Each structure stands twice: as C-alpha cells, then as structure tokens.
Amino acid sequence: MTRYPTVLTIAGSDSGGGAGIQADLKTIAALGAYGASAITALTAQNTLGVSAIHAVPPAFLKAQLEAVFEDITVDAVKIGMVNTIEVALVISEIIEKYKPGFVVFDPVMVSTSGSRLIQEETVAVLWEALFSKVNLITPNLDEAQILISKQIETVEAMKAAAEEMVRRGCNAVLLKGGHLVGPVLSDIFARKNEDTLIFESEYIDSPNVHGTGCTLSSAIASFMATGYSLPEAIIFSKEYISGAIEAGKNITTGNGPGPLNHSFSPVPMQTI
C-alpha cells in the first residue's frame, strides 16, 4: 500500500493564521505532503502583534505527540515555538523515544512584531536537551544573537555564528540573513565536518513577510519527507519562499505585516 509523505509540526497556534501551526500546515499541503500537528501554545495574535500566550500543559502536548507517533508514520518533524522548559523536555523525550528520520527546529523566540515568545531560562535547556537531537536548526539573526549572546551585523559574522553553534553541539545550522536588508540576502548553512555554504537570494520588497521563518522550516521538512537531500531541500524551500513572498506582496490582510501566499503554486498530494 502507498501512503502520503507525512510532516508533523510541533508549534504554537497563530490565531491570525499567518505563522505557527497555521502557516506550517498551509505550507505542507501546498508542497504535496500530509500535515499532522501538536500544539505547544495558543497565541492571541494578528498582523499587529501578540497580545496573549496560553501555554498548553506539557502532559497534553505529550498526549498529542504520542497519539500521532503511535498511529501515523512520520517522515519529518518541524519544531517551532518552544516557550517553556517543560515543553522542551517533552519534545526531547518524544524525539528520543520515536527517533523520527529528520527533525528541523525553527527556534521561534521573537515575533515579527518584536514580541519575545520564549522564557529566558528555556534557552539553556534548548542547548542541553534539544539542539543535539535535531538535524537542523534555522534561527534568524535575532534568535542567533539570543542563542550565542553576540551581535551579528555582517555576513562574515553570520558565518562565524553558524559555525560556533555547530561547535557547541548543533548538527547543522541554517542561519537566515533576511534582517540584513540589501539587494541580495544571504543564508549561512553550516554542519559538522562539512564546508560552510552561503545560499543567496534576491531581496523582494514586500510588507507581507509574517511567518516566513515558520514557512521555510516546514518547507524544508516537507521536501525532506518526500526524499530530497538536505541541501536540495534548502534550495527548493528558498525558491518556494521567494515565490510565496512575490505572490503575496500586494495583498492586504489586516493592518500590519501580512502573510505570504502559501498556495501560489500548489503541488497535488504525493504518495510514497
């Protein structure tokens, strides 16, 4: 029997629909995979910002995760908002128990509007219990600065930061340079025992970039679930992001930074 390539997203819910679980599931579906989900936190959120966060009890998060893994074959996992120590430890335990083939972690720490989404003490636990168990982390510049406690203002500093994170225990890092605005954007890909790579893309002038990080990481998970190598998955995901930003740049959704157009070129559901 055939089945759908399946991606499990473990993330927070964005009531405005532009980021988090909602963006992940839109992306996974648009790229032809099947999406399952486990919610870590509920946010009261729109295009203007986050007004409240309600954490999901760790025991219930664990129940969600076990319900998925005990029944459905999961080809790739995307982790997003992990805002408490207890949530980090539950996810670490589940990864250790079920050993999914590929895990990408987008360490969501600051919202597009600048709201801090993670507790300070949780950062240390991410280093201790989670980063070494995932295949790839995808921080943006703000998140990388929190993780290594250093300012990052140039591409060379990005390269040094990504390589430092690998030395500190990450298996691979895709450090996103979208906050360094210029005609060409650079993302740095570093991993153990491999040369560091720079992926470049053209800057697209758009006010609608809410949920870009969520979308990129879930796209990488989707391409990995369907059988691509990690460098290929990154390249194709960046192409998808550029297309989604371009297709949504002139659309108004709310009064702040709007979402991407996740469904600008949908792929039919695949089977494996």
N, C-alpha and C positions, 0 to 999 in steps of 0.2 A: 504494500500500500504506500502511496505517496502522502506527504504531509506538507504543510506550509513552513517555510523558514520562520522561526519564531524569535522575537526580541522581547525580553522582559525589561520594562522600565521601572526603576525604583526611584521615585522622585516626589516632589511636592506638587500640589494642585494649584493652578493659577486660575482663579475664578474669572479673570478677563480673557482666558483662552489663548494668550499669545506665547506663553512659556510653560515650563514644567511638564507635567504629565500630558496636558492637552497638546502642547507642541510636539512632544515625543510621539504620541500616538498618530497625529496627523502625518508626521514625517515617515514613520514606519509604514503606514498604509500607502503613502504616496510613492514609496520605493519598493512596493510589491511584497512586503513581509507581513507577518501576523504579529500584532502587538498585544502583550499582556502587561498588567500593571500592578504595582504595590505602592500605595500612597504613604509617604513619610510624614507629611504635614499638610494642613489646609491653610491657604493664604486667602485673605480678603484683599483682592488686588485688581487693578485696572491699568490702563495705559499711563496713568499719572503716578502710580506707585503702590506700595504695600501698606495697608492700614492696620492689618492684624494678622497674626500667625497662631494657629491652633495645632499643637503637636499631636500626632497620632500616638496612642500608648504603644510602647515597644512590643508588648505581648501581642497586640493586634497586628502590628506590622509583621511580626514573625508568623502569625497565623496566615496572613495574606501570602507571604513568600512560600510557606510550606504548601499551601493549597495549590499554588501554581506548579512548583517543582515536583510535587508528588503525582501530578496528573499529566503535565504537558512537557514535551521535550523542548528545552530552551537552548537555542543555538548561540545566543549572545545576550549579554546583560548590559544595560545602561544605568548607571547610578547618577542621580542628580542631587537634590537638596538633602543634606545630612546635617541637621541643625542641632543635634544633641549627642552627648556621649553614648547614651543608651541605644539610640538608633544606629550609630556607627558600629557598636559592638554586636547588635543583632545582625546587621548586614555581613559583618566579618564572619560571624558564626555560620551563617547560611552559605556563604561562598566556600568556606572550608568544608562544610558538610556535603554540598551538592557538586562542587567543582565544575561550574559551567565552563565551556570551552574558551569563551572570550568575554572579558569584562572591561568596559570603558567607564571611567569615573570623571564626570564633569563637576569639579568641587565648587558648587554654587555657594558663594559667600557674600556677594554683593549684588543687589538687583540692578537692572538697567537705570533705574531712577536714583541709585545711590544708597538704598536701604541695606543695612547689614542683616544677613539672614542666618548667621551661624554664631553659636556661642564661642567665646574666646577659648575656653578650656577644651572645646571639641577639636580644635586644630591639632593639638598634641596627640590626641587619640587617633586621628586620621593617619598621622605618621607611624604611630606604633602598631595599629591594628588593621589598617585597611590598604594603604598605598602599596605595600609589597605583595598584596594578594590580587591586585588587578593588573591587567595587561597594559593599560594606557590611562594616563590622566590628561585632562585637557583644560588647564587653567587659562584664564585671560590674564592680562597684566596686573590688574587689581588683586586677583586671587593669588597669583605667583608672589606678589610683594608681601602678602599676608603669610604665605607659606614659608618664605625664606627670610622674612624681615629685612628686605633690602629694596631700595628704589630701582626701578627698571625703566630706563628712558631712551635706550637705543637698541638697535638690532643686535649689536655686539653684547650688550648687557643681557638681552634676552637669551642669546646663545649660552652665555656663562650661567645664567639662572637655570635653564633647562638641564644643562649638564650637571650642575650642582644637585638638582633634585634627583637625577639618576644616581649620582654618587651616594646620596642619602637614603636610597632604598627603593625608588620608583623603578619599575621595569622599563617603562617608556613614557615620554612626556611630549605632548604637542602643545607648545606654549603659543597662544594666539596673540597676534600683534595688532588686532583691529583698533586698539586705542591709540596707537601711534599713527595718527592720520597723515596721509600723504598719497601721492598718485599710485604708489604700489604698496600693498600690505604684505608683511612677511610673517609667516608662522614658522616656528622652530620645532623640528622633530628630532629628539634625542632618545637613544635607547642603549641598553647595556651592550658593550662590545661591538658597537656599530658606529660608523661615521655619522656625525650630526648633519641633518639635511635642512635646507631652507625651502619652504613652499611659498611661492609668491602669487598674488592675485591682484587684479586691478581694483582700485577703490571705486565703490559705487556710492554716489551721493544720494542718500535716502534717509528720511527721518524715521523710517519704519524698520528698526533692527531689534525690536524687543523679542527675546527668546532665541537669538542667534546661536548662543552657546549650547543651549538645550538641543536645538535643531541639529547642529553639527555633530554632537556626540551621539545622538540617536541615529543619525545618518551613517556614521561610521559603524555603529553596531549593526545596522541593517545590511550594509554591504558585507561586513564580516559574516553575518548569518547566512548570506547567500553564496559564500565561498571565495571571496576575494582575499588577497593578502592585505596586511595592514597598510603598507604604503599605497597600494591601489585604492583601498577603502578611504584613505585620507584624501587622495587626489579627487576621486569621484564625489566625495562628500563636499569638498570645497567647490567643485563645479555646481553641485546641486544648490548649495547655499547662495552662490552668486546668481544663479537663475531665479531663486526664490526672492532674493532681495530686489533684483531688477524688476521682476513681475509685480512686486507689491509696493514699489517706491512712490507711486502716485495715488495710492488708495488711502482714504481716511477711515480710521477705526478709533473712535474716541478722540480725546483732546491732547494726548501725549504720544510718545513713541509707539507706533502700531506694530503689528506682527508682520512676518514675512508672508508671502503667498506660497504656502506649503504645497498646494495642489496645482502648481502652474504646468506640470507635465507628468501626470500620474502614470505609474507603471502598474499593469494588471497584477493581481496576486499571483505569485510564483509558487511552484511546488518543488520539493526535493525528494 
